[in-house]
Amino acid sequence: MERIFQITAVILAGVAAYFLWTGNKDGAFVSAVLGCVSFFLSVRAQVKGRNRTRESEIRTEQDAEDT
């Protein structure tokens, strides 16, 4: 999922650069904002994955200590 957001962020950054080059500042702004949102969603997906891994490791350690 995070790769999709990363690819989308790169594409939207390119679109924003194109709009800025053609003089469409409103389109550049909207594209840049959506690209930033996509980037931060990819970071959020990575953090959630790391947290799930960490929680499962903690549960495994607790189960091993209980037995």
C-alpha positions as CSV (number, residue, x, y, z in Angstrom):
1,M,0.0,0.0,0.0
2,E,2.8,2.4,0.8
3,R,4.4,1.9,-2.6
4,I,1.1,3.1,-4.2
5,F,1.2,6.2,-2.1
6,Q,4.9,6.8,-2.9
7,I,4.3,6.4,-6.7
8,T,1.3,8.7,-6.5
9,A,3.3,11.3,-4.7
10,V,6.0,11.3,-7.3
11,I,3.5,11.5,-10.1
12,L,1.7,14.4,-8.5
13,A,5.0,16.2,-7.9
14,G,5.6,15.9,-11.7
15,V,2.2,17.2,-12.4
16,A,2.7,20.1,-10.0
17,A,6.0,21.0,-11.8
18,Y,4.3,20.8,-15.2
19,F,1.5,23.1,-14.0
20,L,4.0,25.5,-12.5
21,W,6.0,25.5,-15.8
22,T,2.8,26.3,-17.8
23,G,1.8,29.1,-15.4
24,N,-1.1,27.4,-13.8
25,K,-0.4,28.2,-10.2
26,D,-3.7,27.0,-8.8
27,G,-3.2,23.6,-10.4
28,A,0.3,23.4,-9.2
29,F,-0.8,24.2,-5.6
30,V,-3.5,21.5,-5.7
31,S,-1.2,18.9,-7.2
32,A,1.5,19.7,-4.7
33,V,-0.9,19.5,-1.7
34,L,-2.2,16.1,-2.9
35,G,1.3,14.9,-3.5
36,C,2.2,15.9,0.1
37,V,-0.9,14.1,1.4
38,S,0.0,11.0,-0.5
39,F,3.6,11.1,0.8
40,F,2.5,11.4,4.4
41,L,0.0,8.6,3.9
42,S,2.8,6.4,2.7
43,V,4.8,7.3,5.9
44,R,1.7,6.5,8.0
45,A,1.4,3.1,6.3
46,Q,5.0,2.3,7.0
47,V,4.7,3.3,10.7
48,K,1.5,1.2,11.1
49,G,3.4,-1.8,9.7
50,R,6.3,-1.4,12.0
51,N,3.9,-1.0,15.0
52,R,2.1,-4.2,14.1
53,T,5.4,-6.1,13.8
54,R,6.6,-4.7,17.1
55,E,3.3,-5.6,18.9
56,S,3.4,-9.2,17.5
57,E,7.0,-9.5,18.8
58,I,6.0,-8.2,22.2
59,R,3.1,-10.7,22.3
60,T,5.4,-13.6,21.3
61,E,7.9,-12.6,24.0
62,Q,5.1,-12.4,26.7
63,D,3.7,-15.8,25.6
64,A,7.2,-17.3,25.9
65,E,7.7,-15.8,29.4
66,D,4.2,-17.1,30.5
67,T,5.0,-20.7,29.7
